[in-house]
């Protein structure tokens, strides 16, 4: 399950982005790790819907 965390950047355009965390299985070790990505607020649902 992914969770959305609002990012606070120092520029005024930082309010248009969200930091999204996704749990991904590592192909090397087989353990699950968290990957974080900065995504525009408009594209959060599309980002979470696609398979990585």
mmCIF file of the N, C-alpha and C atoms, coordinates in Angstrom:
data_MODEL
# 
_entry.id   MODEL 
# 
loop_
_atom_site.group_PDB 
_atom_site.id 
_atom_site.type_symbol 
_atom_site.label_atom_id 
_atom_site.label_alt_id 
_atom_site.label_comp_id 
_atom_site.label_asym_id 
_atom_site.label_entity_id 
_atom_site.label_seq_id 
_atom_site.pdbx_PDB_ins_code 
_atom_site.Cartn_x 
_atom_site.Cartn_y 
_atom_site.Cartn_z 
_atom_site.occupancy 
_atom_site.B_iso_or_equiv 
_atom_site.pdbx_formal_charge 
_atom_site.auth_seq_id 
_atom_site.auth_comp_id 
_atom_site.auth_asym_id 
_atom_site.auth_atom_id 
_atom_site.pdbx_PDB_model_num 
ATOM 1   N N  . UNK A 1 1  ? 0.846  -1.161  0.000   1.00 0.00 ? 1  UNK A N  1 
ATOM 2   C CA . UNK A 1 1  ? 0.000  0.000   0.000   1.00 0.00 ? 1  UNK A CA 1 
ATOM 3   C C  . UNK A 1 1  ? 0.901  1.237   0.000   1.00 0.00 ? 1  UNK A C  1 
ATOM 4   N N  . UNK A 1 2  ? 0.528  2.229   -0.758  1.00 0.00 ? 2  UNK A N  1 
ATOM 5   C CA . UNK A 1 2  ? 1.304  3.455   -0.831  1.00 0.00 ? 2  UNK A CA 1 
ATOM 6   C C  . UNK A 1 2  ? 0.637  4.528   0.011   1.00 0.00 ? 2  UNK A C  1 
ATOM 7   N N  . UNK A 1 3  ? 1.441  5.452   0.467   1.00 0.00 ? 3  UNK A N  1 
ATOM 8   C CA . UNK A 1 3  ? 0.887  6.541   1.247   1.00 0.00 ? 3  UNK A CA 1 
ATOM 9   C C  . UNK A 1 3  ? 1.364  7.862   0.666   1.00 0.00 ? 3  UNK A C  1 
ATOM 10  N N  . UNK A 1 4  ? 0.550  8.881   0.781   1.00 0.00 ? 4  UNK A N  1 
ATOM 11  C CA . UNK A 1 4  ? 0.859  10.191  0.225   1.00 0.00 ? 4  UNK A CA 1 
ATOM 12  C C  . UNK A 1 4  ? 1.236  11.128  1.363   1.00 0.00 ? 4  UNK A C  1 
ATOM 13  N N  . UNK A 1 5  ? 2.375  11.788  1.214   1.00 0.00 ? 5  UNK A N  1 
ATOM 14  C CA . UNK A 1 5  ? 2.830  12.752  2.185   1.00 0.00 ? 5  UNK A CA 1 
ATOM 15  C C  . UNK A 1 5  ? 3.023  14.073  1.462   1.00 0.00 ? 5  UNK A C  1 
ATOM 16  N N  . UNK A 1 6  ? 2.465  15.134  1.984   1.00 0.00 ? 6  UNK A N  1 
ATOM 17  C CA . UNK A 1 6  ? 2.582  16.431  1.343   1.00 0.00 ? 6  UNK A CA 1 
ATOM 18  C C  . UNK A 1 6  ? 4.010  16.948  1.526   1.00 0.00 ? 6  UNK A C  1 
ATOM 19  N N  . UNK A 1 7  ? 4.613  17.329  0.430   1.00 0.00 ? 7  UNK A N  1 
ATOM 20  C CA . UNK A 1 7  ? 5.992  17.805  0.465   1.00 0.00 ? 7  UNK A CA 1 
ATOM 21  C C  . UNK A 1 7  ? 6.027  19.304  0.733   1.00 0.00 ? 7  UNK A C  1 
ATOM 22  N N  . UNK A 1 8  ? 6.993  19.727  1.508   1.00 0.00 ? 8  UNK A N  1 
ATOM 23  C CA . UNK A 1 8  ? 7.176  21.147  1.744   1.00 0.00 ? 8  UNK A CA 1 
ATOM 24  C C  . UNK A 1 8  ? 8.513  21.541  1.148   1.00 0.00 ? 8  UNK A C  1 
ATOM 25  N N  . UNK A 1 9  ? 8.462  22.236  0.030   1.00 0.00 ? 9  UNK A N  1 
ATOM 26  C CA . UNK A 1 9  ? 9.672  22.720  -0.616  1.00 0.00 ? 9  UNK A CA 1 
ATOM 27  C C  . UNK A 1 9  ? 9.780  24.223  -0.381  1.00 0.00 ? 9  UNK A C  1 
ATOM 28  N N  . UNK A 1 10 ? 10.955 24.766  -0.556  1.00 0.00 ? 10 UNK A N  1 
ATOM 29  C CA . UNK A 1 10 ? 11.177 26.171  -0.238  1.00 0.00 ? 10 UNK A CA 1 
ATOM 30  C C  . UNK A 1 10 ? 10.650 27.119  -1.306  1.00 0.00 ? 10 UNK A C  1 
ATOM 31  N N  . UNK A 1 11 ? 10.373 26.657  -2.490  1.00 0.00 ? 11 UNK A N  1 
ATOM 32  C CA . UNK A 1 11 ? 9.858  27.532  -3.536  1.00 0.00 ? 11 UNK A CA 1 
ATOM 33  C C  . UNK A 1 11 ? 8.338  27.564  -3.466  1.00 0.00 ? 11 UNK A C  1 
ATOM 34  N N  . UNK A 1 12 ? 7.758  28.567  -4.076  1.00 0.00 ? 12 UNK A N  1 
ATOM 35  C CA . UNK A 1 12 ? 6.297  28.681  -4.051  1.00 0.00 ? 12 UNK A CA 1 
ATOM 36  C C  . UNK A 1 12 ? 5.635  27.606  -4.899  1.00 0.00 ? 12 UNK A C  1 
ATOM 37  N N  . UNK A 1 13 ? 6.354  27.059  -5.883  1.00 0.00 ? 13 UNK A N  1 
ATOM 38  C CA . UNK A 1 13 ? 5.777  26.005  -6.713  1.00 0.00 ? 13 UNK A CA 1 
ATOM 39  C C  . UNK A 1 13 ? 5.808  24.649  -6.011  1.00 0.00 ? 13 UNK A C  1 
ATOM 40  N N  . UNK A 1 14 ? 6.416  24.557  -4.835  1.00 0.00 ? 14 UNK A N  1 
ATOM 41  C CA . UNK A 1 14 ? 6.493  23.303  -4.100  1.00 0.00 ? 14 UNK A CA 1 
ATOM 42  C C  . UNK A 1 14 ? 5.151  22.811  -3.611  1.00 0.00 ? 14 UNK A C  1 
ATOM 43  N N  . UNK A 1 15 ? 4.171  23.683  -3.565  1.00 0.00 ? 15 UNK A N  1 
ATOM 44  C CA . UNK A 1 15 ? 2.851  23.278  -3.116  1.00 0.00 ? 15 UNK A CA 1 
ATOM 45  C C  . UNK A 1 15 ? 2.128  22.445  -4.158  1.00 0.00 ? 15 UNK A C  1 
ATOM 46  N N  . UNK A 1 16 ? 2.656  22.402  -5.373  1.00 0.00 ? 16 UNK A N  1 
ATOM 47  C CA . UNK A 1 16 ? 2.029  21.665  -6.459  1.00 0.00 ? 16 UNK A CA 1 
ATOM 48  C C  . UNK A 1 16 ? 2.520  20.223  -6.542  1.00 0.00 ? 16 UNK A C  1 
ATOM 49  N N  . UNK A 1 17 ? 3.391  19.806  -5.631  1.00 0.00 ? 17 UNK A N  1 
ATOM 50  C CA . UNK A 1 17 ? 3.959  18.470  -5.670  1.00 0.00 ? 17 UNK A CA 1 
ATOM 51  C C  . UNK A 1 17 ? 3.651  17.712  -4.390  1.00 0.00 ? 17 UNK A C  1 
ATOM 52  N N  . UNK A 1 18 ? 3.647  16.390  -4.507  1.00 0.00 ? 18 UNK A N  1 
ATOM 53  C CA . UNK A 1 18 ? 3.458  15.518  -3.349  1.00 0.00 ? 18 UNK A CA 1 
ATOM 54  C C  . UNK A 1 18 ? 4.555  14.468  -3.355  1.00 0.00 ? 18 UNK A C  1 
ATOM 55  N N  . UNK A 1 19 ? 4.995  14.065  -2.187  1.00 0.00 ? 19 UNK A N  1 
ATOM 56  C CA . UNK A 1 19 ? 5.972  12.985  -2.073  1.00 0.00 ? 19 UNK A CA 1 
ATOM 57  C C  . UNK A 1 19 ? 5.191  11.702  -1.847  1.00 0.00 ? 19 UNK A C  1 
ATOM 58  N N  . UNK A 1 20 ? 5.360  10.752  -2.751  1.00 0.00 ? 20 UNK A N  1 
ATOM 59  C CA . UNK A 1 20 ? 4.607  9.509   -2.694  1.00 0.00 ? 20 UNK A CA 1 
ATOM 60  C C  . UNK A 1 20 ? 5.571  8.365   -2.405  1.00 0.00 ? 20 UNK A C  1 
ATOM 61  N N  . UNK A 1 21 ? 5.221  7.552   -1.426  1.00 0.00 ? 21 UNK A N  1 
ATOM 62  C CA . UNK A 1 21 ? 6.020  6.382   -1.059  1.00 0.00 ? 21 UNK A CA 1 
ATOM 63  C C  . UNK A 1 21 ? 5.341  5.133   -1.589  1.00 0.00 ? 21 UNK A C  1 
ATOM 64  N N  . UNK A 1 22 ? 6.131  4.228   -2.154  1.00 0.00 ? 22 UNK A N  1 
ATOM 65  C CA . UNK A 1 22 ? 5.601  2.968   -2.659  1.00 0.00 ? 22 UNK A CA 1 
ATOM 66  C C  . UNK A 1 22 ? 6.507  1.836   -2.180  1.00 0.00 ? 22 UNK A C  1 
ATOM 67  N N  . UNK A 1 23 ? 5.898  0.747   -1.740  1.00 0.00 ? 23 UNK A N  1 
ATOM 68  C CA . UNK A 1 23 ? 6.649  -0.412  -1.288  1.00 0.00 ? 23 UNK A CA 1 
ATOM 69  C C  . UNK A 1 23 ? 6.931  -1.302  -2.496  1.00 0.00 ? 23 UNK A C  1 
ATOM 70  N N  . UNK A 1 24 ? 8.212  -1.610  -2.729  1.00 0.00 ? 24 UNK A N  1 
ATOM 71  C CA . UNK A 1 24 ? 8.636  -2.376  -3.892  1.00 0.00 ? 24 UNK A CA 1 
ATOM 72  C C  . UNK A 1 24 ? 9.507  -3.533  -3.425  1.00 0.00 ? 24 UNK A C  1 
ATOM 73  N N  . UNK A 1 25 ? 9.334  -4.688  -4.055  1.00 0.00 ? 25 UNK A N  1 
ATOM 74  C CA . UNK A 1 25 ? 10.150 -5.853  -3.718  1.00 0.00 ? 25 UNK A CA 1 
ATOM 75  C C  . UNK A 1 25 ? 11.467 -5.778  -4.487  1.00 0.00 ? 25 UNK A C  1 
ATOM 76  N N  . UNK A 1 26 ? 12.567 -5.872  -3.775  1.00 0.00 ? 26 UNK A N  1 
ATOM 77  C CA . UNK A 1 26 ? 13.891 -5.798  -4.378  1.00 0.00 ? 26 UNK A CA 1 
ATOM 78  C C  . UNK A 1 26 ? 14.181 -7.091  -5.128  1.00 0.00 ? 26 UNK A C  1 
ATOM 79  N N  . UNK A 1 27 ? 14.569 -7.003  -6.402  1.00 0.00 ? 27 UNK A N  1 
ATOM 80  C CA . UNK A 1 27 ? 14.879 -8.227  -7.154  1.00 0.00 ? 27 UNK A CA 1 
ATOM 81  C C  . UNK A 1 27 ? 16.162 -8.902  -6.675  1.00 0.00 ? 27 UNK A C  1 
ATOM 82  N N  . UNK A 1 28 ? 17.055 -8.134  -6.067  1.00 0.00 ? 28 UNK A N  1 
ATOM 83  C CA . UNK A 1 28 ? 18.335 -8.673  -5.623  1.00 0.00 ? 28 UNK A CA 1 
ATOM 84  C C  . UNK A 1 28 ? 18.206 -9.492  -4.345  1.00 0.00 ? 28 UNK A C  1 
ATOM 85  N N  . UNK A 1 29 ? 17.533 -8.939  -3.325  1.00 0.00 ? 29 UNK A N  1 
ATOM 86  C CA . UNK A 1 29 ? 17.467 -9.611  -2.027  1.00 0.00 ? 29 UNK A CA 1 
ATOM 87  C C  . UNK A 1 29 ? 16.107 -10.234 -1.734  1.00 0.00 ? 29 UNK A C  1 
ATOM 88  N N  . UNK A 1 30 ? 15.075 -9.781  -2.434  1.00 0.00 ? 30 UNK A N  1 
ATOM 89  C CA . UNK A 1 30 ? 13.737 -10.283 -2.168  1.00 0.00 ? 30 UNK A CA 1 
ATOM 90  C C  . UNK A 1 30 ? 13.033 -9.565  -1.037  1.00 0.00 ? 30 UNK A C  1 
ATOM 91  N N  . UNK A 1 31 ? 13.718 -8.619  -0.394  1.00 0.00 ? 31 UNK A N  1 
ATOM 92  C CA . UNK A 1 31 ? 13.120 -7.855  0.704   1.00 0.00 ? 31 UNK A CA 1 
ATOM 93  C C  . UNK A 1 31 ? 12.318 -6.685  0.131   1.00 0.00 ? 31 UNK A C  1 
ATOM 94  N N  . UNK A 1 32 ? 11.376 -6.211  0.905   1.00 0.00 ? 32 UNK A N  1 
ATOM 95  C CA . UNK A 1 32 ? 10.588 -5.054  0.486   1.00 0.00 ? 32 UNK A CA 1 
ATOM 96  C C  . UNK A 1 32 ? 11.267 -3.776  0.965   1.00 0.00 ? 32 UNK A C  1 
ATOM 97  N N  . UNK A 1 33 ? 11.322 -2.784  0.080   1.00 0.00 ? 33 UNK A N  1 
ATOM 98  C CA . UNK A 1 33 ? 11.915 -1.488  0.391   1.00 0.00 ? 33 UNK A CA 1 
ATOM 99  C C  . UNK A 1 33 ? 10.939 -0.391  -0.011  1.00 0.00 ? 33 UNK A C  1 
ATOM 100 N N  . UNK A 1 34 ? 11.076 0.774   0.608   1.00 0.00 ? 34 UNK A N  1 
ATOM 101 C CA . UNK A 1 34 ? 10.224 1.922   0.283   1.00 0.00 ? 34 UNK A CA 1 
ATOM 102 C C  . UNK A 1 34 ? 10.939 2.798   -0.727  1.00 0.00 ? 34 UNK A C  1 
ATOM 103 N N  . UNK A 1 35 ? 10.256 3.139   -1.813  1.00 0.00 ? 35 UNK A N  1 
ATOM 104 C CA . UNK A 1 35 ? 10.763 4.070   -2.824  1.00 0.00 ? 35 UNK A CA 1 
ATOM 105 C C  . UNK A 1 35 ? 9.931  5.338   -2.716  1.00 0.00 ? 35 UNK A C  1 
ATOM 106 N N  . UNK A 1 36 ? 10.594 6.490   -2.654  1.00 0.00 ? 36 UNK A N  1 
ATOM 107 C CA . UNK A 1 36 ? 9.846  7.740   -2.604  1.00 0.00 ? 36 UNK A CA 1 
ATOM 108 C C  . UNK A 1 36 ? 10.088 8.526   -3.883  1.00 0.00 ? 36 UNK A C  1 
ATOM 109 N N  . UNK A 1 37 ? 9.052  9.220   -4.335  1.00 0.00 ? 37 UNK A N  1 
ATOM 110 C CA . UNK A 1 37 ? 9.086  9.965   -5.579  1.00 0.00 ? 37 UNK A CA 1 
ATOM 111 C C  . UNK A 1 37 ? 8.293  11.256  -5.413  1.00 0.00 ? 37 UNK A C  1 
ATOM 112 N N  . UNK A 1 38 ? 8.796  12.325  -6.016  1.00 0.00 ? 38 UNK A N  1 
ATOM 113 C CA . UNK A 1 38 ? 8.072  13.584  -6.050  1.00 0.00 ? 38 UNK A CA 1 
ATOM 114 C C  . UNK A 1 38 ? 7.184  13.569  -7.293  1.00 0.00 ? 38 UNK A C  1 
ATOM 115 N N  . UNK A 1 39 ? 5.883  13.753  -7.109  1.00 0.00 ? 39 UNK A N  1 
ATOM 116 C CA . UNK A 1 39 ? 4.908  13.668  -8.185  1.00 0.00 ? 39 UNK A CA 1 
ATOM 117 C C  . UNK A 1 39 ? 4.028  14.916  -8.142  1.00 0.00 ? 39 UNK A C  1 
ATOM 118 N N  . UNK A 1 40 ? 3.676  15.479  -9.310  1.00 0.00 ? 40 UNK A N  1 
ATOM 119 C CA . UNK A 1 40 ? 2.721  16.597  -9.292  1.00 0.00 ? 40 UNK A CA 1 
ATOM 120 C C  . UNK A 1 40 ? 1.385  16.141  -8.713  1.00 0.00 ? 40 UNK A C  1 
ATOM 121 N N  . UNK A 1 41 ? 0.689  17.033  -8.022  1.00 0.00 ? 41 UNK A N  1 
ATOM 122 C CA . UNK A 1 41 ? -0.577 16.677  -7.386  1.00 0.00 ? 41 UNK A CA 1 
ATOM 123 C C  . UNK A 1 41 ? -1.589 16.122  -8.383  1.00 0.00 ? 41 UNK A C  1 
ATOM 124 N N  . UNK A 1 42 ? -1.546 16.597  -9.625  1.00 0.00 ? 42 UNK A N  1 
ATOM 125 C CA . UNK A 1 42 ? -2.486 16.113  -10.633 1.00 0.00 ? 42 UNK A CA 1 
ATOM 126 C C  . UNK A 1 42 ? -2.208 14.667  -11.042 1.00 0.00 ? 42 UNK A C  1 
ATOM 127 N N  . UNK A 1 43 ? -0.980 14.192  -10.887 1.00 0.00 ? 43 UNK A N  1 
ATOM 128 C CA . UNK A 1 43 ? -0.619 12.869  -11.365 1.00 0.00 ? 43 UNK A CA 1 
ATOM 129 C C  . UNK A 1 43 ? -0.478 11.809  -10.293 1.00 0.00 ? 43 UNK A C  1 
ATOM 130 N N  . UNK A 1 44 ? -0.937 12.085  -9.070  1.00 0.00 ? 44 UNK A N  1 
ATOM 131 C CA . UNK A 1 44 ? -0.758 11.117  -7.978  1.00 0.00 ? 44 UNK A CA 1 
ATOM 132 C C  . UNK A 1 44 ? -1.560 9.852   -8.228  1.00 0.00 ? 44 UNK A C  1 
ATOM 133 N N  . UNK A 1 45 ? -2.816 9.990   -8.623  1.00 0.00 ? 45 UNK A N  1 
ATOM 134 C CA . UNK A 1 45 ? -3.652 8.806   -8.845  1.00 0.00 ? 45 UNK A CA 1 
ATOM 135 C C  . UNK A 1 45 ? -3.117 7.948   -9.984  1.00 0.00 ? 45 UNK A C  1 
ATOM 136 N N  . UNK A 1 46 ? -2.633 8.583   -11.057 1.00 0.00 ? 46 UNK A N  1 
ATOM 137 C CA . UNK A 1 46 ? -2.067 7.824   -12.174 1.00 0.00 ? 46 UNK A CA 1 
ATOM 138 C C  . UNK A 1 46 ? -0.784 7.115   -11.755 1.00 0.00 ? 46 UNK A C  1 
ATOM 139 N N  . UNK A 1 47 ? 0.030  7.781   -10.930 1.00 0.00 ? 47 UNK A N  1 
ATOM 140 C CA . UNK A 1 47 ? 1.271  7.173   -10.471 1.00 0.00 ? 47 UNK A CA 1 
ATOM 141 C C  . UNK A 1 47 ? 0.999  5.947   -9.619  1.00 0.00 ? 47 UNK A C  1 
ATOM 142 N N  . UNK A 1 48 ? 0.026  6.054   -8.716  1.00 0.00 ? 48 UNK A N  1 
ATOM 143 C CA . UNK A 1 48 ? -0.287 4.925   -7.843  1.00 0.00 ? 48 UNK A CA 1 
ATOM 144 C C  . UNK A 1 48 ? -0.991 3.800   -8.593  1.00 0.00 ? 48 UNK A C  1 
ATOM 145 N N  . UNK A 1 49 ? -1.691 4.119   -9.681  1.00 0.00 ? 49 UNK A N  1 
ATOM 146 C CA . UNK A 1 49 ? -2.405 3.101   -10.435 1.00 0.00 ? 49 UNK A CA 1 
ATOM 147 C C  . UNK A 1 49 ? -1.479 2.250   -11.292 1.00 0.00 ? 49 UNK A C  1 
ATOM 148 N N  . UNK A 1 50 ? -0.368 2.827   -11.751 1.00 0.00 ? 50 UNK A N  1 
ATOM 149 C CA . UNK A 1 50 ? 0.513  2.056   -12.637 1.00 0.00 ? 50 UNK A CA 1 
ATOM 150 C C  . UNK A 1 50 ? 1.371  1.099   -11.821 1.00 0.00 ? 50 UNK A C  1 
ATOM 151 N N  . UNK A 1 51 ? 1.728  0.000   -12.436 1.00 0.00 ? 51 UNK A N  1 
ATOM 152 C CA . UNK A 1 51 ? 2.595  -0.994  -11.803 1.00 0.00 ? 51 UNK A CA 1 
ATOM 153 C C  . UNK A 1 51 ? 4.043  -0.595  -12.036 1.00 0.00 ? 51 UNK A C  1 
ATOM 154 N N  . UNK A 1 52 ? 4.896  -0.745  -11.023 1.00 0.00 ? 52 UNK A N  1 
ATOM 155 C CA . UNK A 1 52 ? 6.303  -0.378  -11.213 1.00 0.00 ? 52 UNK A CA 1 
ATOM 156 C C  . UNK A 1 52 ? 7.119  -1.562  -11.460 1.00 0.00 ? 52 UNK A C  1 
# 
